[in-house]
């Protein structure tokens, strides 16, 4: 990479860190383009390293046998881009998207807004959404100019925002569930959790050995081996695992009236796992990482 390109990309990331909407939009667009047109660039942190989106571009060329259409790969990519946004960036983007006419948005931003809209409710002239802020669910209301924290009354008015995100414990795939949530309240990360192992919290994929990731892939569909996946680097295995779990969730929960087995949860839904407390005879709502059977 030449110095001019490296300098330009460094400036983009620096501006994004300054909470600038223009730079955030550039950052999203650049990541999206990288996912289908491999590049290398700098991301937040102390080191220069390849991005998740570069690994995505490599993985999608290696998984033709999985039979995942380009349309669905694009869907999972958009979902990842939104799910991985930390609170400040997410709210910055939310405020921009809802103060612009839909038809003026770029194709990428239209797709992003369509995904966000799945977690938005309209009641009369009021608009509400729910956000995962440092592992706590917060209702936000759009006042016509910006999104503001909802009042107690707003929370009652938009209670369906919570109900729509509730996942019954019995609906979770017991062998393994994937989800996006905060890691040590610092940044968003792709995690997995074996529901039956109550002593284990969710673990982030980037800290696992390749052999352990392959074992988890076989919990989703038992057909993989170190030999069959030998062309994948460890970071590529993490990207593949996320794609695979999003795809399994899509296959099991599309075109059905009631969602069945869940393989993957977005940032808000993982805060609302419902469980019956048999002693108190009441339903409790817990974070997926707090599950104790």
N, C-alpha and C positions, 0 to 999 in steps of 0.2 A: 504494500500500500504506500503511495507516495505521500510526502509531507503535507502537501496542500489538502489532500483528502482527509488525512489523519487529523489535521488542525481543524477542519470544518466539522468533522464528526465530534471532536472533543468539545467544540463550542456548543454544539447541539445539546450534548448531555449536560454540560455545565448550565446552560440556560434552563433546561428541564428542572434541574435541581433548585433553581430560583423560583419555581412555581409559576412559570410563564405559560399561558395557554397556547401561544403560537408555537413555542418549542415543544410542548407536550404533543400537539397535533403532528408536528414534524416527526417526533420520536415514534409515535404510533404508526404513521405512514411508512417510515423507514423500516420499522420492524416488520410490518406486513409485507413490504416489498422484499425484504431479506428472506422471508420464509419461502418465497417462490423463486428468488434470484439471489443465490448465495453471496454473502459479503461478510466482512469481518469489521467489527467496530468496538468502541469502548462503551462499557456500561458502568453504572454506579459501582464504586468500590475502589480499592487501592491498586488493583491490578488491571492490566489490559487483557481481556480474554474474549473468547468467542461467545456469542449470545445463544440463548435458547432457540431463537428463530433460525440461526444458521444450522443448528442441529436438526431442527424441524425439516428444513429444506433437504437435508441428507436422508433423514428417516423416511420421508414419504416416497423416496425413490427406491427404498429397500423393502417396502411392505406391500407390494402389489398383490401378493398371494392372500393378503387379509381381505381383499375385496371391498375396501372402503372407498367410496366414490370421491372425486375431487370436490364435489359440492359439500359432502359431509366433512372432509378434511378442512375445508374453508370454514365451515361452521365451528368445528372444534378449535380452530385457530383464533377466530373472533372471540369465542367464549374464554379462551385462555388469556387473551390480551386484556379483556375487561376484568376477569376474576383476579388477575395479578396486580391490578392497580391498588396502591395503598390509599388510605382514606383521603388525604389532601389532594392527590392527583385525581381520584375518582370524583370528588366533589367539584373540582375545577372543570373536569370534563362534563359532568352533569349540568352545571350551570351554563356552560357553553351550548350544549345540545338543545336545551330547553328555552334558549333565548334566540335561536335561529329557526328560520323556516325550514321545514323538513326537505323541501325540494331543492334548497340551496346547498345542502350538505353533499359532501363527496360520497361516492359509492361505499367507501370504507366506513365513514361516519354514519351513514344510513344503516349499514349492517350492525354497527355497534349499538346504535340507538334501538334498533329492533330487538336486540338481545336484552338491553336494559329494560325495555318496555314490558318484558315478561314479569318484572318485579315492580311494576308501577300500577297504581289503581286510580281511576278517575271517579269522583263522586260529585256530581253537579259540576261546578266550576273549580272544585278543589282537586289537586293532584298530590298524591302521596307515594312515598317509596320507603324502603327499609334498607339500612346499610350496616355492614359489619365494621364497627370502629373499635379496633383493639380488643376483639373478642366480646364485644357487647353490641347488642342490636339497638339501633336508634331509628326512630321514624322521622323522616324529613318531609316537609310540605313545601310545594312550589308556590310562591306568593305572586307570581307573574313577572318577577324580576330576578329572583334567586331562590335557591333551596335553603330553608331555615329549619332548625330543630323543632320538631313538633311538640305541642303542649300535651298535657294529660288528656284533654278533651280530644285532641287530634289522634292520640293513640287509640282512644275508644272508637272514634269515627272510622279509623283505618285498621281496625283489628284484623280484618281479612288479610292484611299484609303479613301478619304473623301466621294466621291459620293456613295460608297458601304455602308457607315454607315449612310447616310441621312435617317431619318424617317419622312415622311410627317405628320404634326400635325393631319390631319384627319384620319390617320391610327392608332393612339393611342386609346386604349380602354378608353372611356371617364369616365367610372365609377372608374377605378383604374388601374394604371400601376405600376409594380415593376421594380426596377433597382438597380444596384450596383454602388456606387460612393463615393466620399470622404465625410466624416462628419467633418465639421469645418476644412478641410484641414489637419486632423490629422491621420485618418485611414479610410479604406474602410468599408462600411456598406451596409446592405440590407435596402432599403427604398421603400416606396410606395407614390404615389401621385394621388389625385383625380383631374383629368385634368379640370373638370368643375368648381372646386373651385380655382379661380385664385389667391386668397389672401393667399393660403396655399402653402408653400414650401414642398418638400419631407420630410417625417417623418420617422425616423428609427424605425424599429419594436421593438427593445429591450426596447424602452422607453414607449411602449403602454401597456394598461391594457388588460387582456385576453379577456374581453367582446368586446373591440374595435377591436381586431384582428379577432374575430369571425364575427363581423359585416362586416369587409372588406372581409373575406372569402365568405360571402353571396353575395357580389357585383360581385364576380367571378362566383360563382355557388350557387344559393339560395337553400341550403339544410342542412345547419348546425345549431346547437343550442348548448347552454351551456351543455345541457344534453348529446347530441351525442358526444361531445368532452370533456367530464368531466375527461377522463383519461389522457388528455394532460396537462402538465405544461405550463406556459406562454412561456418559451424559446422553448419548443417543438412546440407550436403553430406558433412561428416565423419561425422555420425550415419548418414546414408543409406548411405555406403560401408561402414561397419561392419556394418550390418544386411544389406546385399547380400552381403558376404563370408561372414558367418555362415550366410546362407541357402544360398549356393552350396555351402558345406561340408556343410550338412545334406542337400541334395539329392543330393550325390555319395557320401555315406557313411552313409546310413540304409537299413536293410534289406538290407545286403550283408554277407557273411561276412568279407571282407577290405576294409579301407578303401582307397579308390583315391586320386584326386587330392584333395589337401588345399588348401583356400583360406583356412582360418582356424585358428589354434592358440591354446589357452589358455595361461596363464602357465607351467605346468610343462612342457608338451609342447615349447615352443619352446626348452627347454634340452637336449633330447635328439634332435637330428637325427643320424641314423646315416649314416656315409659310409665307404666302403671305401678304405683307404690302400693303393694298389696296390704301392707300394714295400715297405712293411712287411708287406703281405698280412694286415692286421688291420682290424677295424671300429672306427672312432673315433666318439665322441659329442661333438657340438659345439653351442654356442649358435647359433640361427638367424642371428644377426648376425655370426657368425664364418665363415660359409660362404665357401669359396673353391673354385671349380670347376677 
